[in-house]
């Protein structure tokens, strides 16, 4: 566990959602230690089980961002550009919360 904290000191992650995603991916890659602390094992297991939810959040966010950028690139009408900026702002705000 000290390796993980040493890595996170070098590379800070902005936003609690991004930190949660980093923790989930780290827990998914690491095998569980059967002889470790029970609380730590439960936390790692819970994080590893959230992997599919986090991956779906990333995929949906990327699809929404892609749609917003398509609206921005191919629309010259302000009535479509303003909602596109709003959608992009909501997705970015969600991940930086």
C-alpha positions in Angstrom: 0.0 0.0 0.0 2.9 2.3 0.5 3.8 2.0 -3.2 0.4 3.5 -4.1 0.7 6.4 -1.7 4.2 7.2 -3.0 2.9 7.2 -6.6 -0.1 9.5 -5.7 2.3 12.0 -4.1 4.2 12.4 -7.3 1.1 12.7 -9.6 -1.8 14.5 -7.9 -5.2 13.8 -9.3 -7.7 16.7 -9.6 -11.2 16.1 -8.4 -12.6 13.4 -6.1 -14.3 11.5 -9.0 -11.0 11.1 -10.9 -9.3 9.9 -7.7 -12.1 7.4 -7.2 -11.6 6.1 -10.8 -7.9 5.8 -10.2 -8.5 3.9 -7.0 -11.0 1.5 -8.7 -8.5 0.8 -11.6 -5.7 0.2 -9.1 -7.9 -2.2 -7.0 -9.0 -4.0 -10.2 -5.4 -4.6 -11.2 -4.1 -5.7 -7.8 -4.9 -9.2 -6.4 -6.4 -9.3 -2.9 -4.2 -10.3 -0.1 -5.9 -13.0 1.9 -3.7 -12.5 5.0 -4.2 -8.7 5.1 -6.3 -6.5 7.2 -10.0 -7.3 6.9 -11.1 -3.7 6.5 -8.5 -3.1 3.8 -9.5 -6.3 2.0 -13.2 -5.3 2.1 -12.4 -1.8 0.7 -10.3 -3.3 -2.1 -13.0 -5.8 -3.0 -15.7 -3.1 -3.0 -13.5 -0.9 -5.3 -12.8 -3.8 -7.6 -16.5 -4.6 -7.9 -17.2 -1.0 -9.0 -15.0 -1.5 -12.1 -17.9 -2.1 -14.6 -19.8 0.9 -13.3 -16.8 3.2 -13.7 -16.1 1.9 -17.2 -19.7 2.6 -18.2 -19.4 6.1 -16.7 -16.3 6.8 -18.8 -17.9 5.4 -22.0 -21.2 7.4 -21.6 -19.2 10.5 -20.8 -17.0 10.1 -23.9 -20.1 9.5 -26.1 -21.8 12.7 -24.7 -18.6 14.7 -25.2 -18.3 13.4 -28.8 -21.8 14.4 -29.5 -21.2 17.9 -28.1 -18.1 18.3 -30.2 -19.9 17.2 -33.3 -22.6 19.8 -32.6 -19.9 22.5 -32.1 -18.0 21.5 -35.3 -20.8 21.1 -37.7 -23.3 23.7 -36.4 -23.2 27.4 -37.2 -26.5 28.1 -35.5 -26.2 29.6 -32.0 -29.3 27.7 -30.9 -27.3 24.4 -31.1 -24.0 25.7 -30.0 -25.1 27.0 -26.6 -26.6 23.6 -25.6 -23.4 21.9 -26.9 -21.2 24.1 -24.7 -23.6 23.3 -21.8 -23.4 19.6 -22.3 -19.6 19.7 -22.5 -19.4 21.8 -19.4 -21.7 19.4 -17.4 -19.5 16.4 -18.3 -16.3 18.2 -17.5 -17.8 19.5 -14.2 -18.9 16.0 -13.3 -15.4 14.5 -13.6 -13.8 17.5 -11.8 -16.2 17.5 -8.9 
